[in-house]
Amino acid sequence: MTDLLGIGSSALAAYRDALNAVGENVANAQTPGYARRRVVLEEATVVATGDLAYRSQISFNGVSSTGVVRAWDAFKATEARFSASAAGRAEVREQWLTSVESALDDGPAGIGSSITGFFGAAASLASDPGDPLGRRSVLSALDNAAGAFRATAQKLARLSDGIGQSAELEVTALNNALAALANLNGAITPVAADGSARASLEDERDRLIDLIASKLDVSVSIDGHGRATIAPAGSFGSALLDADGPNLVTLVPAVDGRLSLQLASNGTTSPLPAYGGSLAGLVEVSSTVADRRAALDALAADFTVMVNNWATAGVDSNGNPGTALIDTPSSAASMQALVSDPALVPAADASGVSNGNLLALDAIRSAGNVESRWSSLVSAHAQMLASARSEASATAKWRDNSYAALDEVTGVDLDHEAAELLRFQQAYNASARIIQVARESMQALFDAL
C-alpha cells in the first residue's frame, strides 16, 4: 500500500507541474518573446534498500518531474537576428531616402522648374527688351529659383538633423540594452538550469539580444551558465558585452552631418563598424544626405556665378553696366535675389544691342548645364531609392520567414495546449484515484483486524 501511495503522490506532484506549465503557455500565448515551456517527466528510479524482502521485479517508484524545458532553436534564433539586422538597416534607408526624395522636389515649384522658368522668362523678354512686365518676370523667376534652392537646402538640413537625433536615440537604447543584459548575466548565473525561473530569465535575455541585433549587426555566444557575450559582427576587436560588463557605444557627428560609431573599451576608443541594424542604416543615409547637400551647394554656387557673370557682362536700361543679381553667401540655404528694380535687368550687351545680352544667355545656359546636373542629381537619387525599396521588401520577407520558422519551435499552439491540458487533467484525476484506492484498501485492512 505504501508503494501505491508513493506512486499516486509522485504522479500528483508531477502532473501538477505539467498542468502549471500548460497554464503558463496558454496565459503567455500572445506575449512577445515568450518561449513555450514543457515539464520533463521521468520514471522514478527504484533504489534497493538492502532488505531481504526487497524484490526489484515487483517494486515500483512512480514518476518525477525533473525540470522545465524551454523550447528553443539556437540556429533559427541566430538566423532571425541576422534577418532582423538586415531588415532594420534596409527599412531605415528606405524611410529616410524617401524623405530626401520629397526634399529634392522636382515639381513645378522645384529647383529644376524654377531655373527653367528663369531662362524662359529671359527668352521671352528678348523679343521685347523694353517691356517692364517682362523685366519684372525675369526678376521674379530668378527670385523663385533662389527660393527653391533655399527651401531645398533647408529641408535637407532638417533631415540631416533628424537623422542625427534618431541615431542618438538608437545609441542610447543600444547602451541601455547592453547594460540591462549585463545585469541579467549576473542574475542568471546562480539560477538552476532546469527551473521555470531560468526559462523566464532566458526569455528576457533573448529579448534583449533581439533588441540589440535590430540596432546593430552582432554575433552572440551563450556560455554554460546562460550568460551572453556580444561582439560586433565581422569585428575582431573589443566586444560590446563580455564578462567585464558592457562597453559604451558613442555617436560621432561630423560638421557636414555624417555620422560614425565608436566603441569605448578599457579607456580607449576605436571605430565601430556597422554592417546591419538601424544604426547602420542611419550612418549610411547621413552620408547620402551630406552628399546631396554638397552637390546642391555646388550647383547653387555655379548657378550664382553663371547668372552674375552674365549680368555683369550686360547693360541695364539706364545704360549702366549690369550688377550681380543673386548671392549665395555660404550655401544654397542662404541664396537670395539682390535686385528688385526692373530697370536693372541687363538686357543689352556692351555693343548697345538692346537684347544682345538676353540672346547670349542661351549659350551660357548650355555651357553651364545647370538644369541637366539637377536632373542627374534627382534621377540618381530616385535610382538609389528604388534599390532601397527593393532591398527593404526582400529583407522584410526574410525577417518574417525567419521569425515564423523560429515561432514554429518556440510559439504556443493553443490547440496543442488544450489537448495537453485535457491529457494532464485526466492523468491528474487518475493519480488522485490511485491515492483514493490505496486509502480505501488500507482502511479495509484495518477494518478487518
C-alpha positions as CSV (number, residue, x, y, z in Angstrom):
1,M,0.0,0.0,0.0
2,T,2.9,2.4,0.7
3,D,4.2,1.9,-2.8
4,L,0.7,2.7,-4.2
5,L,0.5,5.9,-2.1
6,G,4.0,6.9,-3.2
7,I,3.2,6.3,-6.8
8,G,0.0,8.3,-6.6
9,S,1.6,11.2,-4.7
10,S,4.5,11.4,-7.1
11,A,2.1,11.4,-10.0
12,L,0.0,14.2,-8.4
13,A,3.1,16.4,-8.0
14,A,4.4,15.7,-11.5
15,Y,1.1,16.3,-13.3
16,R,0.5,19.4,-11.2
17,D,3.8,20.8,-12.5
18,A,2.8,19.8,-16.0
19,L,-0.6,21.5,-15.7
20,N,1.1,24.6,-14.4
21,A,3.4,24.6,-17.5
22,V,0.4,24.3,-19.8
23,G,-1.3,27.1,-17.9
24,E,1.8,29.3,-18.3
25,N,1.9,28.6,-22.0
26,V,-1.8,29.5,-22.5
27,A,-1.5,32.7,-20.4
28,N,1.5,33.9,-22.5
29,A,0.4,32.7,-25.9
30,Q,0.4,36.3,-27.2
31,T,3.3,37.6,-25.1
32,P,6.2,38.7,-27.4
33,G,9.4,36.8,-26.8
34,Y,7.8,34.1,-24.7
35,A,9.1,30.5,-25.5
36,R,6.9,27.6,-24.8
37,R,7.6,25.5,-21.6
38,R,7.5,21.8,-21.2
39,V,7.9,19.8,-18.0
40,V,10.1,16.7,-18.4
41,L,8.6,13.6,-16.7
42,E,10.8,10.6,-15.9
43,E,10.3,7.3,-14.3
44,A,11.4,7.5,-10.7
45,T,14.5,5.3,-10.0
46,V,14.0,2.2,-7.8
47,V,16.7,2.1,-5.3
48,A,17.5,-1.2,-3.4
49,T,17.1,-1.0,0.3
50,G,19.2,-3.9,1.4
51,D,16.1,-5.5,2.9
52,L,16.0,-9.3,2.5
53,A,12.4,-8.9,1.4
54,Y,13.3,-6.5,-1.4
55,R,12.4,-7.8,-4.8
56,S,13.1,-5.5,-7.7
57,Q,10.8,-7.4,-10.0
58,I,7.7,-6.2,-8.1
59,S,8.9,-2.8,-6.8
60,F,7.6,0.5,-8.3
61,N,8.6,4.0,-7.6
62,G,6.2,6.3,-9.6
63,V,7.1,9.3,-11.7
64,S,9.0,12.6,-11.1
65,S,9.3,15.9,-12.9
66,T,12.9,16.6,-13.5
67,G,12.7,20.2,-14.7
68,V,11.3,22.7,-17.1
69,V,12.5,22.7,-20.7
70,R,12.2,25.9,-22.8
71,A,11.5,25.3,-26.5
72,W,14.4,26.9,-28.4
73,D,16.5,26.5,-31.5
74,A,19.8,28.4,-31.4
75,F,20.3,28.1,-35.2
76,K,16.9,29.6,-36.1
77,A,17.3,32.3,-33.4
78,T,20.6,33.3,-35.0
79,E,19.1,33.4,-38.5
80,A,16.2,35.5,-37.2
81,R,18.7,38.0,-35.6
82,F,20.7,38.4,-38.8
83,S,17.5,38.9,-40.8
84,A,16.3,41.5,-38.3
85,S,19.6,43.4,-38.6
86,A,19.4,43.4,-42.4
87,A,15.7,44.5,-42.3
88,G,16.4,47.2,-39.8
89,R,19.1,48.7,-41.9
90,A,17.0,48.5,-45.1
91,E,13.9,50.0,-43.6
92,V,15.7,52.9,-42.2
93,R,17.4,53.6,-45.5
94,E,14.0,53.4,-47.3
95,Q,12.4,55.7,-44.8
96,W,15.0,58.5,-44.9
97,L,15.7,58.2,-48.6
98,T,12.0,58.7,-49.3
99,S,12.2,61.9,-47.2
100,V,15.2,63.0,-49.2
101,E,13.3,62.5,-52.5
102,S,10.5,64.7,-51.1
103,A,13.0,67.3,-50.2
104,L,14.5,67.2,-53.7
105,D,11.2,68.5,-55.1
106,D,11.2,68.1,-58.9
107,G,7.7,69.5,-59.3
108,P,6.5,72.9,-60.5
109,A,8.0,74.7,-57.5
110,G,11.2,72.8,-57.5
111,I,14.7,73.9,-58.5
112,G,14.6,72.4,-62.0
113,S,11.3,74.1,-62.9
114,S,12.4,77.4,-61.3
115,I,15.7,77.5,-63.2
116,T,13.9,76.7,-66.5
117,G,11.4,79.4,-65.6
118,F,14.2,82.0,-65.3
119,F,15.7,81.1,-68.7
120,G,12.2,81.0,-70.2
121,A,11.4,84.5,-68.8
122,A,14.7,85.9,-70.2
123,A,14.0,84.3,-73.6
124,S,10.5,85.9,-73.7
125,L,11.9,89.3,-72.7
126,A,14.4,89.1,-75.6
127,S,11.5,89.7,-78.0
128,D,10.6,92.9,-76.3
129,P,13.5,94.0,-74.0
130,G,11.9,97.3,-73.0
131,D,8.7,95.6,-71.6
132,P,8.6,96.5,-67.9
133,L,6.3,93.5,-67.2
134,G,8.7,91.2,-68.9
135,R,11.6,92.6,-66.9
136,R,9.7,92.0,-63.7
137,S,9.0,88.4,-64.8
138,V,12.8,87.8,-65.2
139,L,13.5,89.1,-61.7
140,S,10.5,87.2,-60.2
141,A,11.6,84.0,-61.9
142,L,15.2,84.5,-60.5
143,D,13.8,85.1,-57.1
144,N,11.7,81.9,-57.4
145,A,14.9,80.0,-58.3
146,A,16.8,81.3,-55.3
147,G,13.8,80.5,-53.1
148,A,13.7,76.9,-54.5
149,F,17.4,76.4,-53.8
150,R,17.0,77.9,-50.3
151,A,13.9,75.7,-49.5
152,T,15.5,72.5,-50.7
153,A,18.7,73.1,-48.8
154,Q,16.8,73.9,-45.6
155,K,14.8,70.7,-46.0
156,L,17.9,68.6,-46.4
157,A,19.5,70.3,-43.4
158,R,16.4,69.4,-41.3
159,L,16.6,65.8,-42.5
160,S,20.3,65.7,-41.5
161,D,19.4,67.0,-38.0
162,G,16.6,64.4,-37.8
163,I,18.9,61.6,-38.7
164,G,21.4,62.7,-36.1
165,Q,18.7,62.8,-33.4
166,S,17.3,59.4,-34.4
167,A,20.8,58.0,-34.2
168,E,21.3,59.4,-30.7
169,L,18.1,57.7,-29.5
170,E,19.2,54.4,-31.1
171,V,22.6,54.6,-29.5
172,T,21.0,55.4,-26.1
173,A,18.6,52.4,-26.5
174,L,21.5,50.2,-27.5
175,N,23.7,51.1,-24.5
176,N,20.7,50.7,-22.1
177,A,20.0,47.2,-23.6
178,L,23.7,46.2,-23.1
179,A,23.6,47.4,-19.5
180,A,20.4,45.5,-18.8
181,L,21.9,42.4,-20.4
182,A,25.0,42.7,-18.3
183,N,22.8,42.8,-15.2
184,L,20.8,39.8,-16.4
185,N,24.1,37.9,-16.9
186,G,24.8,38.4,-13.3
187,A,21.3,37.3,-12.2
188,I,21.1,34.2,-14.4
189,T,24.3,32.5,-13.2
190,P,23.0,31.2,-9.8
191,V,19.6,30.2,-11.1
192,A,19.0,26.4,-11.6
193,A,19.3,25.5,-15.3
194,D,16.1,23.3,-15.3
195,G,13.7,25.7,-13.5
196,S,10.9,28.0,-14.6
197,A,12.8,31.0,-13.2
198,R,15.8,30.2,-15.5
199,A,13.4,29.9,-18.5
200,S,11.9,33.4,-17.7
201,L,15.4,34.9,-17.5
202,E,16.4,33.3,-20.8
203,D,13.3,34.8,-22.4
204,E,14.3,38.2,-21.2
205,R,17.9,37.6,-22.3
206,D,16.9,36.7,-25.8
207,R,14.5,39.6,-26.0
208,L,17.4,42.0,-25.2
209,I,19.7,40.3,-27.7
210,D,17.0,40.7,-30.4
211,L,16.7,44.4,-29.5
212,I,20.5,44.8,-29.8
213,A,20.5,42.9,-33.1
214,S,17.8,45.2,-34.5
215,K,20.1,48.2,-33.9
216,L,23.5,46.7,-34.8
217,D,24.6,43.5,-36.5
218,V,26.2,41.4,-33.8
219,S,27.5,37.9,-33.1
220,V,26.2,36.2,-29.9
221,S,27.6,33.4,-27.8
222,I,26.0,31.8,-24.7
223,D,28.1,30.1,-22.1
224,G,27.2,27.1,-20.0
225,H,25.7,29.4,-17.3
226,G,23.4,31.1,-19.8
227,R,25.4,34.3,-19.9
228,A,25.6,36.2,-23.2
229,T,28.7,37.7,-24.9
230,I,28.0,40.2,-27.6
231,A,30.5,41.3,-30.3
232,P,30.2,43.4,-33.4
233,A,29.7,41.2,-36.5
234,G,32.8,40.8,-38.6
235,S,34.9,42.6,-36.0
236,F,37.9,41.1,-34.1
237,G,38.2,44.0,-31.8
238,S,36.6,44.7,-28.4
239,A,33.3,43.1,-27.5
240,L,30.1,45.1,-26.9
241,L,29.5,42.9,-23.8
242,D,31.8,40.4,-22.1
243,A,32.5,39.1,-18.6
244,D,33.8,42.5,-17.6
245,G,30.5,44.2,-18.5
246,P,29.2,46.4,-21.3
247,N,31.3,48.8,-23.4
248,L,29.9,52.2,-24.3
249,V,28.9,52.9,-27.9
250,T,29.2,56.6,-28.8
251,L,27.9,58.6,-31.9
252,V,30.4,60.9,-33.6
253,P,28.8,63.5,-35.9
254,A,30.9,65.4,-38.4
255,V,30.4,69.0,-39.4
256,D,28.6,68.1,-42.6
257,G,26.2,65.8,-40.7
258,R,27.9,62.5,-41.5
259,L,27.8,60.0,-38.6
260,S,30.1,57.3,-37.4
261,L,30.2,55.0,-34.4
262,Q,32.9,54.4,-31.8
263,L,33.3,51.8,-29.1
264,A,34.9,52.8,-25.8
265,S,36.7,49.9,-24.1
266,N,39.4,49.9,-21.4
267,G,39.9,53.6,-21.6
268,T,40.4,53.7,-25.4
269,T,38.0,54.3,-28.3
270,S,38.1,52.6,-31.7
271,P,35.9,52.8,-34.8
272,L,32.8,50.6,-34.6
273,P,31.8,49.2,-38.0
274,A,28.1,48.9,-38.6
275,Y,27.0,46.4,-41.3
276,G,23.4,45.9,-40.3
277,G,20.7,47.2,-38.0
278,S,19.0,50.6,-37.8
279,L,22.3,52.3,-36.8
280,A,24.0,51.1,-39.9
281,G,21.1,52.5,-42.0
282,L,21.3,55.8,-40.2
283,V,25.1,56.0,-40.7
284,E,24.6,55.3,-44.4
285,V,21.8,57.8,-45.0
286,S,23.7,60.5,-43.1
287,S,26.4,60.2,-45.7
288,T,23.9,60.2,-48.5
289,V,22.2,63.4,-47.3
290,A,25.6,65.0,-46.8
291,D,26.5,64.2,-50.4
292,R,23.2,65.6,-51.6
293,R,23.7,68.8,-49.7
294,A,27.2,69.2,-51.1
295,A,26.0,68.6,-54.6
296,L,23.2,71.2,-54.1
297,D,25.7,73.7,-52.7
298,A,28.0,73.2,-55.7
299,L,25.1,73.6,-58.1
300,A,23.9,76.8,-56.3
301,A,27.4,78.3,-56.4
302,D,27.8,77.5,-60.1
303,F,24.3,78.9,-60.9
304,T,25.2,82.1,-58.9
305,V,28.5,82.6,-60.8
306,M,26.8,81.9,-64.1
307,V,24.0,84.3,-63.6
308,N,26.2,87.1,-62.1
309,N,28.8,86.7,-64.8
310,W,26.1,87.1,-67.4
311,A,24.6,90.0,-65.6
312,T,27.8,92.0,-65.2
313,A,28.6,91.5,-68.9
314,G,25.4,93.3,-69.9
315,V,24.0,96.8,-69.7
316,D,20.8,97.8,-67.9
317,S,18.1,100.2,-69.2
318,N,19.9,103.1,-67.5
319,G,23.0,102.5,-69.6
320,N,25.0,101.3,-66.6
321,P,27.0,98.0,-66.5
322,G,25.0,95.2,-65.0
323,T,25.3,94.2,-61.4
324,A,25.1,90.9,-59.6
325,L,21.6,89.6,-59.4
326,I,21.8,86.9,-56.8
327,D,24.1,86.0,-53.9
328,T,25.0,82.7,-52.1
329,P,26.9,83.8,-49.1
330,S,27.7,80.4,-47.6
331,S,25.5,77.7,-49.1
332,A,22.3,77.1,-51.1
333,A,20.4,77.6,-47.8
334,S,21.3,81.3,-47.9
335,M,20.8,82.1,-51.6
336,Q,18.8,85.2,-52.3
337,A,18.0,87.6,-55.1
338,L,19.6,91.0,-54.8
339,V,17.7,93.1,-57.4
340,S,14.0,94.1,-57.4
341,D,14.2,97.1,-59.8
342,P,13.2,96.0,-63.4
343,A,15.4,98.7,-64.8
344,L,18.4,96.9,-63.6
345,V,17.8,93.8,-65.7
346,P,20.9,93.7,-68.0
347,A,19.1,93.1,-71.3
348,A,21.5,94.9,-73.6
349,D,25.0,93.9,-74.4
350,A,28.2,96.1,-74.3
351,S,27.8,97.0,-78.0
352,G,24.5,98.6,-77.4
353,V,22.1,95.9,-78.9
354,S,19.0,96.2,-76.7
355,N,18.5,92.4,-76.4
356,G,22.1,91.3,-77.0
357,N,22.8,90.1,-73.5
358,L,19.5,88.3,-73.3
359,L,20.3,86.4,-76.5
360,A,23.7,85.5,-75.2
361,L,22.1,83.7,-72.2
362,D,21.1,80.7,-74.3
363,A,24.8,79.9,-74.9
364,I,25.6,80.4,-71.3
365,R,22.7,78.2,-70.3
366,S,24.0,75.3,-72.5
367,A,27.6,75.7,-71.3
368,G,26.6,75.8,-67.6
369,N,24.5,72.7,-67.9
370,V,22.8,73.5,-64.6
371,E,19.4,72.0,-65.5
372,S,21.0,68.7,-66.6
373,R,23.0,68.5,-63.5
374,W,19.9,69.0,-61.4
375,S,18.1,66.3,-63.4
376,S,21.0,63.9,-62.9
377,L,21.0,64.6,-59.2
378,V,17.3,63.8,-58.9
379,S,17.4,60.7,-61.1
380,A,20.4,59.3,-59.3
381,H,18.6,59.6,-56.0
382,A,15.5,58.1,-57.5
383,Q,17.5,55.0,-58.6
384,M,19.0,54.7,-55.1
385,L,15.6,54.9,-53.5
386,A,14.2,52.2,-55.9
387,S,17.1,50.0,-54.9
388,A,16.5,50.7,-51.2
389,R,12.8,49.8,-51.6
390,S,13.6,46.5,-53.3
391,E,16.1,45.7,-50.5
392,A,13.6,46.6,-47.8
393,S,11.0,44.4,-49.3
394,A,13.3,41.4,-49.7
395,T,14.8,41.7,-46.2
396,A,11.4,42.2,-44.6
397,K,10.3,38.9,-46.2
398,W,13.5,37.2,-44.9
399,R,12.9,38.5,-41.4
400,D,9.2,37.5,-41.4
401,N,10.1,34.0,-42.7
402,S,12.9,33.6,-40.2
403,Y,10.8,34.6,-37.2
404,A,8.0,32.4,-38.5
405,A,10.4,29.4,-38.5
406,L,11.5,30.2,-35.0
407,D,7.9,30.6,-33.9
408,E,7.2,27.1,-35.1
409,V,9.6,25.9,-32.4
410,T,9.0,28.4,-29.6
411,G,5.5,29.6,-30.2
412,V,2.4,28.4,-28.3
413,D,-0.2,26.4,-30.2
414,L,-3.5,26.8,-28.3
415,D,-5.0,23.7,-29.9
416,H,-2.0,21.6,-28.8
417,E,-2.0,23.2,-25.3
418,A,-5.8,22.5,-25.0
419,A,-5.1,18.8,-25.8
420,E,-2.3,18.7,-23.4
421,L,-4.5,20.3,-20.7
422,L,-7.1,17.6,-21.1
423,R,-4.4,14.8,-21.1
424,F,-2.7,16.0,-18.0
425,Q,-6.1,16.7,-16.3
426,Q,-7.1,13.1,-16.9
427,A,-3.7,11.9,-15.6
428,Y,-4.0,14.1,-12.5
429,N,-7.5,12.7,-11.8
430,A,-6.3,9.1,-12.3
431,S,-3.4,9.8,-9.9
432,A,-5.8,11.1,-7.3
433,R,-7.9,8.0,-7.8
434,I,-4.8,5.8,-7.1
435,I,-4.4,7.5,-3.8
436,Q,-8.1,7.1,-3.0
437,V,-7.8,3.3,-3.8
438,A,-4.8,3.0,-1.6
439,R,-6.6,4.7,1.2
440,E,-9.7,2.6,0.8
441,S,-7.7,-0.6,0.7
442,M,-5.7,0.3,3.8
443,Q,-8.9,1.2,5.6
444,A,-10.5,-2.1,4.6
445,L,-7.4,-3.9,6.0
446,F,-7.7,-2.0,9.3
447,D,-11.4,-2.8,9.5
448,A,-10.7,-6.5,9.0
449,L,-8.4,-6.6,12.0
